[in-house]
Amino acid sequence: MKYVPYYRVSTAGQGKSGLGLSAQREIVNRFLKADDELLLEFIEVESGKKSNRPQLSAAIAFAKQHRARLLIAKLDRLSRNVSFIFSLRNSEVDFVACDIPDANTLTVGIMAVLAQHERELIGERTRAALQAKKAQGHKLGMPNITPAITQKGLEIRQENARTHQANLQAAELVRLYRKDGLTYAAVAERLNAMGYRTRRGNKFFAMSAQRLDSKTN
């Protein structure tokens, strides 16, 4: 199989330094089989929220020309913007993501819609909460944190982790992936790619995946 690798880094600084790029290349190289052929690579330097990606357009055109598949190291490099996913689908170029090789344009599109919807809801809830606090005369900022407040917050987070439906689903995925031999870092990548987020709306990391696993057992 012939592949055209497409990599994305978020800033010009990352593009120059190679931050994140070497990790993506390593993932791609581990994915390849002995008889696979890696063609010209394309590197995009921009924000994941933008759908205007000239290097992606060039990669698609190159893949069409050489009858190759577009190869992406991590699915979240593509699933942050719905219009981008639909543009990729309409290009009629076959692609594969190393972290979820069975994904297709339909499943990725669903993930993108869910992920974007969740981001929008989080943003709306945050803005509404801040406006309500401000209207009530509260002074926004960090309050004085006492040990009692810290302990209470920990207890609430633990209870939320045990009862929150999305966390329960994510925890079940953690256990399944761990049974398959994946590290917590690899599990976190899978959860992020599928649109799961922590209760605070953040991405999963190895530690947060491990913490979720232990809290719900």
Buried (B, 14 or more C-beta within 10 A) or exposed (E): EEBBBBBBBBEEEBBEEEEBBEEBBEBBEEBBEEEEEBBEBBBBBBEBEEBEBEBBBBBBBBBBEBEBBBBBBBBBBBBBBBEBBBBBBEBEBEBBBBBBEEBEBEBBBBBBBBBBEBBEEBEEEEEEEEEEEEEEEEEEEEEEEEEEEEEEEEEEBBEBBBEBEEBBEBBEBBBEBBEEEBEBEBBBBBBBBBBBBBEEEEEBBBEBBBBBBEBBE
